[in-house]
Amino acid sequence: MLLIFIGGFLTSRYGIGGQLELAPGKSGSAFTIFDTKEEGDGVKRAQMPFAIECTDLQQALIRPEGNLDVMNTIDWLSYIKIADNGKETAALVHLNAPYDYRGYRFFQSSFTPIGYARQITLVFTPVAGGAAREVTIARDGFTDVDGLGRVSYTEFYPDFTVETGRPDTASGEYNNPAVQIASLGPMANRNLR
């Protein structure tokens, strides 16, 4: 018990806690410190000697057919990549399982549950007949489709709506999923639907 109390005292006395918000594909090396001892707003920034990139986020559901709310969640998982002087280290941070690296401890402190498909599957069928072509495209990825050109996965809307003339999502739930794709390159055959 004495060791636990000493550890807690040293952490509160000399440790620095903060928050770094990341989304898939985003990276950062500075975190926000909320210091209640400071006068004013008490918000400061601290720099880490390495960068962290979020490579993926997952929400493990109790019932896969259920919604994304907290009552249906068994775990939140953050996959990160640490870039440190030319060396990359992959790590997983999730509920009640922090990751330690060079004196820093990373916790899963919060998670914004919003549907964001890792990949999409599209079926292109020629209007004039012929075999359909099924393709799977990873998030922010692309594939080449004969007669259509390069098709890229640009945006996902879990609960599609149109607000102020622009596509948007009404919630983070998969109520009305829609995907935005772009076709880049020559369109040799426009008889695809």
Buried (B, 14 or more C-beta within 10 A) or exposed (E): EEEEEEEEEEEEEEEEBBEBEBEBEEBEBEBEBEBEEEEEEEEEEEEBEBBBBBBBBBBEBEEEEEBBEEEBBEBBBBBBBBBBEEEEBEBBBBBEEEBEBEEBEBBBEEBEBBBBBEEBEBEBBBEEEEEEBEBEBEBEEBBEBEBBBEBBBEBBBBBBBEEEEEEEBEBBBEBEBEBEEEBEEEEEBEEBE
